[in-house]
Amino acid sequence: MESASAVSSKTNLPDFFRPLFWSYDFDSLDPIKHKKIVILNTINYGDLKHWSWIVGFYGRKAVKDMLAELPATEFRPQARNLAGIFFGLDNFNYAPRGTRRRR
């Protein structure tokens, strides 16, 4: 069982994020432990209010770095394009097609 100080120090997502996490147990999401999930769902389904919150919480560079390392296929095409403009990303992480290596 967690101590009272550990429970009270847990960071929670603001309640306006609840609709973005319909397939998760929202009350158990920790924005520090579940950083990838929070950023991914926010970019795909959030609006400017959500995007502003993640930039304020994680920092612009941390969000940009996370977006650069996630596969491009994780993002909805429209969200990927907007995130590229908003965060100044030139390229997303595209997985190579096929098994042949280019020389």
Secondary structure as GFF3:
##gff-version 3
##sequence-region A 1 103
A	DSSP	alpha_helix	4	8	.	.	.	ID=ss1
A	DSSP	three_ten_helix	15	21	.	.	.	ID=ss2
A	DSSP	three_ten_helix	26	28	.	.	.	ID=ss3
A	DSSP	alpha_helix	35	45	.	.	.	ID=ss4
A	DSSP	alpha_helix	48	58	.	.	.	ID=ss5
A	DSSP	alpha_helix	60	69	.	.	.	ID=ss6
A	DSSP	three_ten_helix	72	74	.	.	.	ID=ss7
A	DSSP	alpha_helix	77	87	.	.	.	ID=ss8
###
